[in-house]
């Protein structure tokens, strides 16, 4: 969805690693599998195939999705620092937990790390589960993806999931002016600062 340099890529990956969603190659690989096989055999988290709870969180613990398939993330696996972080995915999260404790003691560890991380994980997982069951469908995609405004609020724009499946390489998922997409606004700011570039947009015809 955009380009950046290797140093800032590492910064983003480390920040993403604090979200407790495994390593960067693991996440990217399974996300690409989801798009390649959305709601068909091979999709790791399809509520139509395996039920809502499995799509939400069960797929992570079913023993079938422990290791990433590096064959579909060769572009990312080319970076040794990303391979290292994928093998040691606990490092960013542990660093974040230590920082929370150093700043605010046990309260920081409980609220700043533990409770906030659980809330973040479940908000993200709602995109995999609920956003394939409830919501509106602007585009007739070959899957069950839906736009869900509540999930979009909780995930800073990721809930415009039908938009995302229709135009998967777009950095912008909120296509209309009223579809709030804080993630895209943040990326646009980074682009203005020169930290990222080639920020991909949906075709203009989809924005009206």
Secondary structure, DSSP 8 states (H G I E B T S, - for coil): --EE-HHHHHHHHHHHHTTSS--HHHHHHHHHHHHHTTTSTT-TT-HHHH-HHHHHTGGGGSSSSSS--GGG-HHHHT-HHHHHHHHTTHHHHHHHHHHHHHHHHHHIIIIIIIIHHHHHHHHHHHHHTGGGTSSB-SS--SS---B-HHHHHHTTTTTBHHHHHHTTT-S----STTS--HHHHHHHHHHHTTSEE------GGG--
